[in-house]
């Protein structure tokens, strides 16, 4: 056997491992546990490129290492298999998304299988399979049946809320609820109809229906979450997104804002990841202040983080979507105002925030009364005030706030210089004089409270999450509408509510979601089901729990298994999930904890983001409006357009393989080329590796050409795991050389196994133990590239010493096995003739004694030839060394019968005897 036989032994071991199911883990064990998780993939049609496995290989090394250390390791991978691309493909081709998903998963599975990942296949599942999504639906029903008690800081059953209302009405309860939730007495509650009660409860449920302004993407025909919208365009597809008010299923994640924020403290996440979540949650401590409106019963509530600037207020701004806007408009210029409102109301919040230079507004005609000075201050409508943030109205302080200043300048409004910045002294206010801003703020909080003007208030930027999608390929929401059109949760015995078949995956002609096409799809043959489906993030919000007991039929996760496995010890994935997935799954986990289904609050103790692998993209220049391409150095002579070229058609010197390129696409088959001499050069650029940039390299091609282990080691050798790095093959031959050298320690040039049972020398032991110690430290630090260097040094040194000793080599193989899985198993079995699996061994104990350089080995030469190598403590004195040298039999052999002419001792280096 040798590296060149890798295909044979990789396949042989894959079959063996599968047949013997060697990676399966027990649900509960007496061993200590290590739960390691990868962000599971969405099985796209494009398959995996070399950028994807970087995290999978890193976690695999860690898992194997932990196994060798005696941990019971949970390492599994499923598929996040509901989602848009399969549905888009279904719309285009009529093929059921389940079929596309199946094909894609098979492709992924084949690709992953070749990388030798130690995944427990028994725990694999797909979010789109009934046995799984039935429990996603169950979580939804639990949320629907819960409300959030802010006083106790936990979710409770909705039945307890109903009971409270029956005796107390709505007063005195501190619940997370809609902003405009109604107040009522117990008597009123008990008089309400079922529909009215249902409407009220909706304002409290954690999964609820509500009119919300949503991001509507007409091209995709669905709503999108804020994190799915980037610069006003859909993350997927880049289509324009508009704001629309629609009735939607929502998740009351805002109830958990405080805990999501505070718990971050205890997590072993990077500072940047925590900061992203903190900003997304966006806690602001400030005050609500009430402004009376002149000649109007209404008052306006504003939110400010700078109440100490109250004396600088010269106008009030409300958002174009403010709830009292109609009562504030004076009739004189109503038309103009209405047109301003309708123009601005639907503008996306995100757009408004991004353009602070361009502030626009219009005067309502109404005035407010300053709560301290009593002055009249005009009320304006301004586009920079967000309807959905805080109270949707601000007190404008143009002397202190930049946006307010721009607005005041533009519309010639008064500017009062009360204070300019946080550090300025308050100068103009009669009772705050002499204080700095922070103390002034505290005094103002007290003042507004005692005078009944306002109160302290903490608000959050995070919004409740839209949960319904007008799409087909997702979990059906387990709700039906009864004869009064009251939304009701399905009884649990009805789960899973299966996705019905439809004739086509498009919305209906009257704009209802695709599920409306399933006409016979009714509960008890008469009640309509909810027609929207769950978003992509539903299935991924609890999958880490399901791995703990994936076969469970009676419960989403067995309590014992969840108690044993507890939170994920190590989670590896892409940083793009910082706000979406990592917040939603924390929210669901906290909720399930509140209901006592699991006993840990946070799902992921430690998260590490792997760096992205970048690709080298190639480009050709086409003269605009023609089918003629021009070689890169000539491009400036023409008006050209730069187009991606698949890197497969590029030669090593960046010239284009024209015939291959022509056969790539029909529109290129007739292309003309303006050459440089006989060559056509392309340009290149490093960018994200992605199918759409035609710069992907698949793991399969690397594994075929080199080996699975070369691929594994090379991915890790590219550089520190957390850093982005370009993919190139410059160093891959070095890894292959390493493997060739490794094999040669076991098998001589004639193909015979040369491992012997000789006792190792001190030096050999030092080499081995130094490597093992460095490698285990490096793995713990996730420094896989430097661990690989340590293996290289070790193999080089053992080669130099011609060390073929079992006692050394066996341990080397065990230490190497987390990295080079096939090679180590093959050598373990067929060169070392051991039984069993190398993964079931113990990580060799590291002997500290061999780590210190306390001993020196002296080559002892007699007449220029090394006749012995003797080991001495560094502390041994020269006379003692001399005595030992001359009494050693290998030396006596040469010195006994002659006289010694010279004895040369070079401390720390060598001993030379001339006879
Ligand atoms: C007066 C003031 C003076 C303010 C000053 C700031 C500086 P954060 O920290 O982001 O929460 N604001 C309040 N509600 C708003 C809304 N719906 N749309 C746009 N802006 C709004 O910011 C809070 C500050 O943003 C508040 O404090 C308010 O302006 C404004 F020198 O009040 B401030």
Boltz pocket constraint, residues with backbone or C-beta under 6 A from the ligand:
constraints:
  - pocket:
      binder: B
      contacts: [[A, 284], [A, 303], [A, 304], [A, 305], [A, 306], [A, 309], [A, 319], [A, 384], [A, 385], [A, 386], [A, 387], [A, 388], [A, 389], [A, 390], [A, 391], [A, 392], [A, 393], [A, 394], [A, 395], [A, 396], [A, 397], [A, 400], [A, 401]]
      max_distance: 6.0
